[in-house]
Structure formats: C-alpha cells, structure tokens
Amino acid sequence: MTNFKARDVLESVQVTGTTFALNGTTLSYRFHVDEPSADLRSDHFGGSITGPIPVDPEPIVDGWTGMPDRVRREFPDQGRGDFRVPAFRIRQAEGHTVSAFRYREHEIVQGKEVPTSGLPGVFGGADDATTLIVRLLDPYSDLAAELKYTVFPKYDAIIRSASITNKSNSDVTIESLASLSVDFPFDEFEMIGLRGDWAREAHRLRRKVDYGVQSFGSTTGFSSHLHNPFVALVHPSTTESQGEAWGFSLIYSGSFTINVEKASQGLTRVSIGPNQLSWTLKPGEKFDSPECAAVYSSSGIGGMSRSLHGLYRKHLMKSNFATEDRPVLLNSWEGLYFNIDQDRMYRLAQEAAALGVKLLVMDDGWFGDEHPRTSDDAGLGDWIPNPARFPDGLAPLVNRITALKVANSQKNMRFGIWAEPEMVNPRSTLYQQHPDWVLHAGNYPRTEQRNQLVLNLGLPEVQEFIISAMSEILNAADIAYVKWDHNRGLAETPSPSANHAYMLGAYRVFDVLTTRFPNVIWEGCASGGGRFDPGILQYFPQVWTSDDSDAVERIFIQFGTSLAYPASTMGGHISSVPNHQTGRTTPLAFRAHVAMMCGSFGLELDPAHLTESERRDIPGLIALAEKISPIVVKGDLWRLALPEDSNWPAALFLSENRAQGVLFFFQLAPMVNHALPRVRLQGLEDGALYRVDGEGPYSGSMLMNLGLQYSFRGDYGSRVAFIERE
C-alpha cells in the first residue's frame, strides 16, 4: 500500500457529466455513458490517470458480430449482439432472456455499510470510502438495476455489486447475476487461481489467458476445496514484487463461477459471481448479488495480496479478534479422535497446561444421547453431552479445566468445543423427528457422505433450531472457542435457488450467534479449507486452513492461501509424526515454524506421546509463537520465495509501522557440499538501520539488495529471525 491521505477519499469519486472516475492512491477506474445507446462503456482499470481520455477510433465492423461485441462494457447483457459472457441473464415473463438496461441516474454516498440483504460485505466510514451508485432501467420490461462501486483509496480497492428490482407486474427469473464484470483492452495476460481438493487446498495455478473462455468455480453449494472464489490477472512479466496485478475476490461462501474470456477481438473480460441461482423475483422484489473486491497493484502480486489483506482485516472482519492475538491451543482430534470422555479431556488439559498451552479444544465425539457420537455414523444434530462419556454434563468439566493454571503464565486454561451444526446423521433423534429438514429432492434417494445429510438452512425453523441449540451449549458453560465444521457438499437440492437460500440462512445463523456471543473465538472449518472465503471471514476471524497438518504440505497451502487472505485468518498446528495424512516425519522446530505463520497457532496431538526432548522444547516454541503473533496477525506479508519455485521458500512479515519484522526461511530438500542462496528482504527503508536477532546494525539497502544467508544440514530446515529498526 502506498502513502494515503484523507483527501484521497474525498477525491476518490469524480463525475463529469456522465463520465465517472474512481481513484485510489495508485488506481484509476474510468467508464462513461455511451450516447445515444445509454450503455455503460469501460475506459480504464489500472494505474492512475488524470484528465480526459482521447476518444478511441470506432471499431471496424466486418463479419458476424456488430458493435456491442467489439467494445468494452460495464454491464454486458445477452441477446442483443454481445456474444461474450454476459454479466446477467434474466428470463422475462414472456420466456426470453433479452434485456436492455440504460443509464438513468447516479448518486454518490460517503462511506460504506454492510449490505442489508443478508449477505456479508465490507464496511467503512466517510474517512475510509466513497460509494458511487449507478441506476439503470430497462424500459421494455420495467426492470431496474443498480451498480454499486465503493472505492477504498488506501487499498486501491473497488467493491462492486449489482442488484435487480422488478418494477413490472409479472414474475421474472434471475438466472445469473455477476457481482463484477470488467473488460480489459487488447493485451497479453495470465491468470492465477487457487485449485485443490481435500487436504491439498489452495495450490497456485498460473496459466495463459488464451482466446476463448477459461472458467472455473464450484457447484458443490459452497466455495469448496476445488477452487477458491479468487482470481488474479497479471501480465506475463509480472512477479511477486514487480509489474501490474489485478485481484478479484468474491465475498460469498456458496457456489460460484469465474470466467476469464479473451474474445475474438482480443479484449479480455473477467466476470465473477454466484451460480445456480434461478431466483424468482416477484413484482416489487429486489435481488442483490454478493460483493466482489477488485484491487489493483503496480508492485506485483505481493502488492495485490497486501491490499486485500489490509482491506479484509480492517473492513470485512467484524470479530473482536480480527486483529487480536489468539491463545495457543491444543485440539484433541489427532491425539484422541473419537476416544474421548471427561477423564481423558481433563488429563489432556492438565498436560497441555504444563506445556504452556492456553486453550483446550474438545473435538468430535462429545455429544449424542440415544445415538452416541462414538464414530462418524451417528449423533450429528443431537447437541447434548453424551451422558455415558460426560455423566456430569459439560459445565463441571469446563469449570475444572478453566481452574487449571497455565505453566509460565499468569493465565488459566480456557476451553473450546467442536460442532457441525449444519449437518445431521440419519442415526440421530433430530432426523427421526424432522426428516423433512434435510435437503432432498422429492422421492429421490438422499445421498449420504461421511454418513451424514445436510440440513436445509433455507428453512427458518432449521435456522432457529441451530441458533437455539448452540446458544444453549454456550450459555451452559464457560466456552471460549467454537470450531464450526462442515464436512460435505450439497446434494438433492429441491431447486437451483435452494443453494443461495441456504447461504442466506447460514449467514443469518452466523450473524446471530457471533453477535450474541462476541467474546467467543469462532473458527470456520469445512473439512479444512473447503469454505475458506471472504464471506465466512465476515463472521469468523479464522479458518482451519487444511486437514493436512503435514508441515511441508502446509507451506504450499499457506503460501497459496495468502494470495487472497491475511495470515491472521489461518489456523496452523504442530501435529505428531509420522504425520497422519502423509506419513512424513519432520523436525519439531520445522513443524512449529510453519504453524507460526498462521494467526491461530496450536498443537494437534496427545502430549502423552511426546518424547522427552519434544516436551522440553515445546514451551520455548510456544513462547516464540506468542512473541511472533502480533506481527503475523497485524503486519504485512512479503512472499520472498515461493515453494513452487524454490527449495528455500521464505516469507517476511513487517509490523504496520515497519519497525519490527519476522523472517521465516525454510529448506525443503538437502543441498550437500554446495553453496546456499541468500534471502533478500523487502519492504524496509533503504537508509534505516536494522538489527537481525540482535546482530548488526545493518542498513535496509544491504538487507534488501544483498540479503542474509543461513545454512542447514539435511532436509526440512527452518529459521525464524527477528528484525528490529533502530
């Protein structure tokens, strides 16, 4: 981010007639109303420009397509000559999908509020943002549209959304509505996305934008492990630290589609929004798309990421813990799995407290009465403590655990639970009483996955059940943390619109519970990172990044996730070895250093199985993690070397005032009898002096232009170094 001044907000939206200029500190976004068509035409999205823009020559129209297919458009329709991917598709009462929106008026509003439609979104005051609302009307159908553009100049970010209002006397169907559609001029581009699957989320994929449509997304009902709702557009020469980069991040947790189309004329269109809509809009009703954050960087992919990170930390995440340190925790899952009861949990708490752990999280297996949750085939939906395992209920156990003193600390142990409230097992009292509450399509078989079905959160009664059940648990005991899991995609939805209705219901549940219990740390999880998206971050300040806790795999996953999401939102734990997912054995310090790159740091093991040397070392690693945490949670990230490109991945976090930093440097494979590379830092002041782990002082120019060198013996080496400005 560049230097930001308050006056930048006042000048961030400028309108001359029907020409619109949106300005960041290094960003300009320009469009105008075409006469006489009253269509919105795109002019520029990129580095700052001032003054008028020369009129481009009219495209030469030869061949099959006419003018609408050869110009850059802000809100492209379907069926009137633009044969590229449309920004929307509305099925009119007559059955066709032709629309003709024309500019009508605009309005400028200071600041930005969270949407009132039940969707998540960014927020900011008049000192942070300015919003331009452009209103359009289709005179043939009496449908109205609004395009909202909010500029956050400090982050070179524009928040875009669209809405449709039915002013006619008949029902219409919103088949699709992109949150953002933007046309780029003829140029060579590459696109970067995040692909994966369970236990290998957020792997970076960079590919050429070629003629045709390059599309990806999710049809699972959720953002999913398969593809993240994020894409970057870059030039082939753009690197982490140099060149132009555009980032597009959809603030939504449901199914989505991203299209990057290089059309026949060479223009590139990027559109992003939800899919599987088919939303019936009755007379007088309004439909809002989710918001999309679009950022521009002239300082490479890293600059793009830092803009999104800052925007989301300060203007998306509502939690009290968004920019606060989180307690070091121990989660019981990989240590005990389903083999838990009140005695085992108390023993685990005692051993965790002796290591310096501040929070014990009891994972799956604590609930269910008639159908005890002793494995994954029963109990989901019955949110009462299992009387055989917890005969006294949770409150007495929680009281015993929270009375424990944590070693090397003045604090008492805290307690958290795991829950999966959106799901139900057929073997449960809830399902027996309410089989109609699950997603189902008529008489078709109800597809189970992980022996469970999905509750239909589009139903108000299901929302109220979840809110009531979770509130009762949290009111009954001193619970400081909830890991909210979600272990399968949607199937047998009763209608295409049920997916979006589900998400609106889920957001209502999240909003009510996080508002009702603001001092609880809520962690999102969906078999790991299956729902790691900006929509979740509105309510939950952190997400369990992956069920793969192997440290080597986690380097790739965490570096990839950081393309769009701040490290403060990631959860990372030290697990036992051999790792339960990969079978790999890595040193304890290596595992710890990788986990320390996350905003939520902890352990995922049974302390009873630690070696004596591990038991001696863990308290010091916890102390190091707690020292690092403020910089990781609040600071800015520079990816110095990527694991896809280097055997020595490295990352640097710098505090907001750039006075402190922490360097993470790793070696993956051994390099025998060979020189090792230097790691060059970034983001420092050339003339300032810095100490590195107390040594120096060294100039910022030396640290950035020559760098530091560390040596490792063998594979899986790691180093954490502190940088302090004098």
N, C-alpha and C positions, 0 to 999 in steps of 0.2 A: 504494500500500500504506500502511496506517495503522501507528501505533506497535504494536510487537509485544513481548510479554513471554513469558519462558519458561513461566510458569504457564499461559499460554493453551493450551499443548499439553496439559498435564495435565487441563485442564477442557474440552478440545475434544470429548470424547465423554462424555455423561452418560446413564445409563439409569435410569429409574424404573419398576420392574415390567416391562411390555412397551411402554413409551413411550421413544423414542430421540430424543436431542437432539445434533446435531452443530454445533459452534460454531467460527466463525472470529473474527477481530478485529471485523468488522462483519457477519458472516454467521451466520444460523441455518438449519439444515435439520432439520425435525422430521417424524417419522412414528410410527405406532403399530400394534399388532396389534389388529385388529377381533375382537370376541367376538360370536357364537360361531364365525364363519367361519374364524378364524385367518388371514385375509388381511391383507397389509400395506397400510395406508392412509396416504397422504401428507397432511401437515398444513400445511407451510410450507417454502418455499425462497426466502429473501430476506434483508432486514435483520435485525439482532439482535433477538431477543425473549427474555424470561425468564419463568419461572413457568408455570403451567398455561395451557392454551388452552381457551376455552369450547367446549362441545360444539355443533357446528352442528346446525341443525334437520334432521331426516331429509328427504331429497328426496321430493317428492310423485311417486308412481309412477302415471303415466297413459300410455296409449298402448302402443306396440310394445315398448319396452325396459324392463327391470327395474332393480333396484338396482345391479348391477355396472356398468351403463353410465352411471350418474349420480353416481358417487363418484370420488375421486382415489385412484389406486392406485400402488404401488411396483413391482410385478412382474406386470403385467396379462397374463392368459392369453387363449386363443382358444377359442371353442366353448361357453362357459358363460354367455353373456349380456352380455359386454362386447364391443360391436361396433366399438370403436375399434381403431387399430393395436396389435397385441399386442407385448409385449416379447420373445416367443419363440414358436416353433411347432415342436413335436416330433411326428413321426409315429411312433406307437406300433407295437408288433409286430402288433397287430390291424389296422393300416392307418389308424385315425382319428388326429386331431390334437387330442384333448381332453386337458388336464392340469388338475390341481387341487393346486397346491402350498400347503402350510400351514406356518405358523411352527412350528419345533421348539425351537430354542435360539439363543443368540448368544454371542459371545466378543469380548473387547477385547484388542488386541495393541498394544504400544508400537512405534512406528516403522513402516517400510515397506520391504520388499525388492523387488528386481526380480523379476518373475514367473519361476517355474521351468518354465513351459510352453513356453519357446522364443519367447515374444512379448516385445517391448520393454515397458518400463514405468518409472514413476518410482521413486525410492528416497529414503530419508531415515531418520535415526536417531530415537531416542526424544525428542530435543530438537526435532525438526522436525515429527513427525507422529504421529497415533494412528489405528489401524485398527479398525473395527467389522466383524465377520463375522456375518452373519445366515444361519442354516441353516434350510432348508425341506425338506419331504418330501411327495411325492405318494403317499399310502398305497395308491392303487389301481394304481399302475404300478411302485412301488418305485424311482422316480427321485428323486434328491436334488438340491437346488440350493443354491448359496451366493451371497449377495450381499455384496460387499466394498465398504466405504466407508472411504477414508482421508482424513482431514482434515489439511490443511496450513494452520494458522491464519494464518500470516504472509501468505499469498497469498489468503486467503478462497477456498480451493480444496478441492474434494472429488473424489477419484479413485474412479470407480465401475467395477466389472466384475462379471460373472456367470459361473457355471460350473454345468455339469450333470454328475452322476455317475450312471451306470447301475448300479443295485444289483439289477436284475432278472436273469432267466435268458435273456433274448432280446435281439436287436439292436434298437436304435431309431435313428431318423434325426433329427439336429438340422437342421431346415430353415432356421431363423433363430434368432439369439440376439442381442438388443441389448445393447450394453455399458452403456447407460443408458436408462431410460425415466422421465420425470418429468412429473407432472400439475400444471398451474398452475390457479388459480381463475379464475372468470369475470372477464375484464378485456380491455382493448384492447391488442394487441401488434403489433409489426412484427418482421420477421426480416431479418437481414443475412447474406448469404453471399458467397462469392468464386467468380465464374464466369470462363470464358475459353476459350482454345484455345492452340495452339502460337503462341508469340511475342506473346501478349496475355493472359498469365496474371493471376489474382488481381485482377480488376476487381470492385469492390464493387457489390453489388446489394441494395438495401433495398426491401422491399415489405410490404404489409399482410398480417397473418395473418387470413384470412377463413375462413368456415365451409367445412369440407371438409379434405382432406389436401393440403398443399403439400409436395412431395417432390423431392429432387434427390440426386445421388450419382454413382457411377461403375460401369460394367460393363466397363471396359477391362482388368480384372485388377489395376489399380494405382489409386492415389488420383487421378491424371490431371490434365491441364491444364483439363479441362472444368469440374470443380467440386472445391473443396478440402474435406477432411473436417472442416469447421468451420462452425458457425452461431452467431449471436448472437440473442438475444431481447431486445427493448427496448420501452419504451413510445413512443408516437408523439412525445412531447415530449422524449425523451432525445437529448442531443447528445454531442459528444466529451467535454465537461467536466461535464455535469450530467445527473442522472437515473439511474434504475436500468438496469443491463445485466447479462445473463446470457450467458456464453460457454461453448460446448460444443466440445471439441476431441478428436477420436478419435486415439488413439496407435496408428496402423495404417497400412500402406502399400498395402493391397490394395483391391479393390472395396468400396464401402460404400454405405449408404443413410441419408439423414437424412429423417425425417418430422416435420413440424410440423402437427398436426391440431387444428383448432377444431371440436369435436364439436357435436352438436345441442343439448346443454345449455349450451354456451358455454365449457366447460372446454377448456384448451389442453394438448395432450400433445406433448412433444418426445421422440423416440427416435432413437438413433444407434448404428450398429453395422455389421459386415461384411455383405455379401450374397453370393449364390452359394455357400452352404455345402453343404447336403445331405450332412452329415457323419455317416457311420455310426459309432454308438457301441456297441461290443460290451460284454458284461457285464463289470463291474469297471472300465471305462474312464471317463475324465473329459475333458470338453471345456471349455476356458476361452475366454471372449470376450476381445478386446483391452480395454485400459483406456480410459476416457474421462475427460478432465479437465473438470470443471464449475466455473466461477468466477463469483462474484457481485461486482458493483461498485455502490456508491451514488454514485460520482463519474463517471458517464458511461462511454461506450465506451472512452475512453482509459484509465480506471482498470481496466476489464476486460482490456485489452491488456497493461497493465503487470503485472498479476497473472500472466497466462500467461507473459509474457516472463521474469519472475523465477523462476517455478516451473521452466520448462524449462531456463534457464541453469544453475540450481543443483541440480536434482533429476531431470533427464532425460538431459542430455547427459553421456556418460561420457568423452569425449575429453579428452586432456591440454590441448587447445587450446580447450576450450569457452569459457573466459573469458580467453584469452590473445590478444595481438595476433598477426596473421598477416603474413608477409612480403609486401611489394609484389611482384606477379608480372607477367610478360608471357606470355600464351598465344599460341601460334603460329597458331591456327586461322584467324582472319580475315585475318591477314597473309600466310600461305603456303598455307592449305588443305592439299591432299594433296601439294603440291610441296615435299617435304622430303627431306633427306639429311644426312649427318653434317657436311658442309661448310657447308650453309645453316644448320643448327642452331647450329654454333659461331659463325658470323657473327652470327646473331641474338642469341646470348648476349653476344658482345662489345659489340654496340650497346646492348643492354639494360643491361648493367653500367655503361656510360658514362653512362647516364641516371640511375642510382641504383636500378635495379630489383634486387631481391634473389633472385628465383626465376624461372627459365625453365621453362615447361611446354611439352613437346612433345606436340602434339595428334595427331589421327588421321593414319595413314599410315606408321607406323614398323615394321610387323610383316608377317608372312606370307612363306613361303619358296616353296613350289610355286605358291602363289596370292598374289602380292604385293598388298598393300593400297595400290594406286595410285588407287583410286576406291572408292565405297561398295558395289561389287558383288562384292567378293572379300576373303578373308583373315580375316574375323572368326572367332575360335576358334583360330587358329594364332598363339599368343602367343610368337613368337620374332622377334628383329630381322630385318628383311629384309636378306639378305646383299648385294644389289646396292646398297642405299642406305646400309647400315651394315656394310661388309665387316669391320670390326674388332669388331663387336658393340657393345653399349651402354656397357659398362664403360669403355673407353678414352675415349669421347666424354664421358661423365659426369665422368671424372677431369679432363679438360681444362677443362670448363666450371666445375667446382667449384673449380678453381685460380684462376679469374679474381677479381680484386679489384673490389669494387663502388665506384663513384665516390662521394665524400662519405661514406664509411663505412669502418669497420674490418673489415667482414664480407666473406666470399667469396660468390660466386654459388652458389645451390642449384639443384637440378634436379628436375623432376617429369614425369610421363607421363600420357597419356590412355589409358583402356582401356574396353572394353564387354564385360565377361566373361560376361554373361548371354545373349549373342547369338551367332549363327553364320550365316555366309553359306553357301548351298548350294555355292558355289565355294570350298571350303576342304578341307584334309586332314581336319580334325576331322569334318566332315559326311560325307565319303566313308567314314570309318571307323566312325562311330556315327550313322547316320541315325535310329536309334530314340531318340536322346537328345533330340530336339526334341519340343515339344508337337504332338500330332497326334491326329486322331480317326479311327481305322480307316483306310479307303481313301479318305477324302475328300481333295481336293487341299489341299496345305499352302500357306496364303495367305502370300505374301511382302509385306513392307512395308519400304521402303528396301532392297530386295534381301536381306532377312535374315529368319531364323526365330528363334524363342525356345527356348533350352534349357530343359528341364524340371527346374527346381531342386527339385522334389519328389522326384527320384531321388537317393539317397545317392551314387551313382557320379558324377553330374554335380556335386554339391557338392564332392566330393573332387577332381575334375579342376580346378575353378576355384580352389580353395584351393591346390592344388599348383602350378598354372601361375602364379598371382600371387605366391606365395611364392618361386618360383624367380627371377622377374624382380626382386623386391625384394631378394633375397639376393645377386644377381649384381652390383649396382651401388648406389652411394650415392644412392638415390632418396628425396626428402624429401616428395613430394606425389603423390597419385594422384587424378585426375579420373575418377570412375566413372560412365560414361554408360549410357544405356538409351533406345533410340530407337523403340520401338513398343509397342503393347499386345498382350495375349494373344489368341490365336485358336486354334480347333480344340483346345480343352482336352478331354482324354479323359473327364472327368466334371466336374460342377459343383464337387465338393470339391477338384479339382486346383488351383483358384485359391488356396485357403487353404493347401494343402500346399506350393504354390510359395513363398508368403510365408514359411512356417515354414522352408523350406530356405534362402531368401535371407537371413533373419535369422541363421541358423546360420553361413552363409558370412561375413556381415559381422562377426559376433561373433568368429569365429576369427581372421580377418585383422586386425581392428583391435586385438585383444588381442595377437596375435603381433607386430604392428608398431605399437606405441603412439606412436612418435616420428614416424610419417608423418602428414602432414595429409591427411585423406581428404575429398574434396569429392563430394557426390552431384550427379547430373545425370540428367535424363530428357528429352532434347530441351529443355533448360532446366528449367522448374519443374514438369514432369509427374509428379514424385514428391517434391514438397516437402511433407512431412508430419512429424508428431512421431515416427512410427516410425523414419524414416530418421535423425532427429536423435539417437536413442539412440547411434548408431554414428559418424555423420559430423557434424562440428561446423559444416559449412557446405554450402550447396546453390547451384548455379548458378541464379540466380533466373529467368532467361529467356534464350532465344537472341536475343531482341530487345535489342540493345545501344544502340538509339537513346535518347538521354538524356531526351527528352520523354516517350516511352512508358514509360521506366523509372520516372519519377516516379509515374505511376499504378500501375504494377506493384509498386513497392517500398512505397508507402503502403498499398496493398491487402494485400500480404503481411504487413505489420506489424500487421494486425488480430489475428493469432494468433501470429506468430513474431517473435522478437527480431531486431534488425538485425544482431547478431553472426553470425547464421546465413546471411546473404545474401552472395552474390558479385556485385560490380559492376565493370565495366571501362570504361576510356576506349577507344572504338573510333575508327576513321578516319572521315572524312567525304568525300563523301556517305555516310551510313550504309548498310550493306549490306542492311538489312531494309526501311527506309522511304525511303531516298533523301534524307533530310533533312540539311541542313548546320546545325550548331550550333557556337558558340564552344568552344574547347578548355576554358576555365575552367568553363563550364556543364557540359560532359560530365564533367569531373573532380569537380566539387562533387556532382553526382548520384551518381557512383560512390562517393564518400567516405562516403555514408550507409550503406554496407554494411560488414560486419565483415571481408570479404576484398576488398581494393582492388587493381586492376591495370590492365594495358593489353592490348588485343586488336587489334594492328596490327603492321605491319612498320616499324621505326624508319627504315629506308632511305627511306621515302616521306614522312617528316615534313618540314615547312617549317623554315627556319632559326629563325623565331620560336617555333614549337612546340618545337623542340629546346632552345631556351633556357629556355622556360617549364616544361617537364615536370619537371626536377629540383626546382624550387620547389614544384610541386604535389604531388610525391611527399613532400617534407618536410612539407608541410601535412597530407597524409593520415596520415602517421605520427604527427604531433602529435595529430591528432583521434582516432585509432584507439582509444586506451584508454577514452575517454569513450563512443564509439559501441559498443564491444564490451561494456563492463561497466555502462554507465549506463542510465538510464530514459528513455523516449521520450514526448514530448508532441507530438501532431499538432495544430499550431496553426491550420492552414487546409488544407482538402482540395483536391486538384486538380480533383475533380468539381464543387466549389462555388465555386472562386475562381481568378482569373487569377494569384494570388500565393500559391501553396502554400508552406507553411512548417512546419518541424519543429524541435523543441528537444530535445537530449539533455543530461541532467544526470547528473553523477557520483553514485555511491552516497551520498557524504556531502553532496551538493548544493553543494559548494564550487566546482565548475567546471562549465561548460556550453559547448555549441557550438550556435549557431543557424544553420540552413540556410533561406535565403529566396530564392525564385525569382520571376521574372516570365516568363510564357509568351508573351503577345502584347503588342505595344507599346501604350502609352497616351499619345497625343500631346496636348500642351497641356492637361493635366488633372492634378488633384491625385492623389497616390498614397496608399494606405492605410497605417495604422500597424500594426505587428505587435506584439501584446500577448503577453508571455511568461507562462508558468505554472510552478508547482512551486517558486517561490522563497519566501523568508521576507519577509514584509511589511517588518519593521524592519531587516533586514540591508542592508548596503551592497555594491554590486557595481560592478566596472569592466567596460566593454564595449570590447574591443580597446584596453584601456589608458585609455580615457576615463572620466570620472566623478570620484568615485563617485556612483552612482545608487541610490536606495532600491529595494528589491524591490517595494514598493507602486507606485512610479512605473513600473517596467518591466512590471508586470502589468496595471495599470489605465489607463495612458496608452500605454506601449509605445514602440517605436522606429520610425523612418521612414527608408527608403532610396529612392534614385531610380535608375532605369535608363533608358538610351536604347536604343530598339529592342526587338526581341523576344529571348527566351532570355537574360535577365539573371539573374545569381546573385550571392549574397553569403553568405559564411561569417564569422560573428562569434564571438569567444571571450568568455565571461562568467566572471568570477572574483570570488568573495566575499572581502571584506576581513576 
